[in-house]
Amino acid sequence: MALVVVPVRYPLTKHSRRTLEEAIEIARERDAAITVLHVDLYQNGKKVTRIDLKNAVERSIGPIENARYVVRTGFLVEESILDEVAAEDADIVVIGSQQASRLRRIFRRLTDNPDIDRYLRTHLDCEVVTVESAHA
């Protein structure tokens, strides 16, 4: 079964909810499982549990079929996302446009090519879907 990974903020923001909704739609279309990922930053000192994340998502979106909830702890959100994508051998990563721009900045520092989609496909064999922020 294919796997979609979707990083979200906790508590869910409007942008995280939109990204999550797009990831759910992609998972349905492709008959894929979904991993909802939140990265707890060491430096923030907050402890979000998988149950906290699951409850917040289900309150906002409702139950998600074939969903797994993961909370990783790290210093850099982007590095933790890449670690999760690699560890789970994800097929698709759905990220918000704000996250995409942060990832591009990091890739510019690490490589001479800020093309996230090509980088991930080359290094992790993964498709990246970027969800634009809703302008309301």
Steps between C-alpha positions, in 0.01 A plus 500: 500500500626848412578744782427872519683703767355837599683723749269729703530754776350445843262645582371479144514826310273592210790421264570163668134408470498584128818296445352210697177508299700485175709209634183310596360551149825376342504196732141416401571540128806275522364254757790593728561503873573837657747608767414825674830638629567772753852606595551612860802727512742432789551872549128571550476270801144388417397137505230405252390137510365285220164502681502883512569509127239237415233669712571841345481360147182304566334803664587709195464252211335190643642146511744417220505153350840322495661781703799485727604788725868572564666760719874538444731714708783692339689826466392566141149432373621446145768246598246307708258492206771361272592241765137384526459486122815289471421276798148424377602473133214739418369522146355850529562795731237772515632828636365851528651776292655662811676173587614465138670840507683411824613169349628683190709733717655204680569317171672811364735485798558124466505459122527709187144403404196627695258282299343304787292270285797393286726469805255275685427292190875457445596428861184348644295396196213717617244732341440839662165679477497864610169644618459872453367699794134594476462874469180596677 
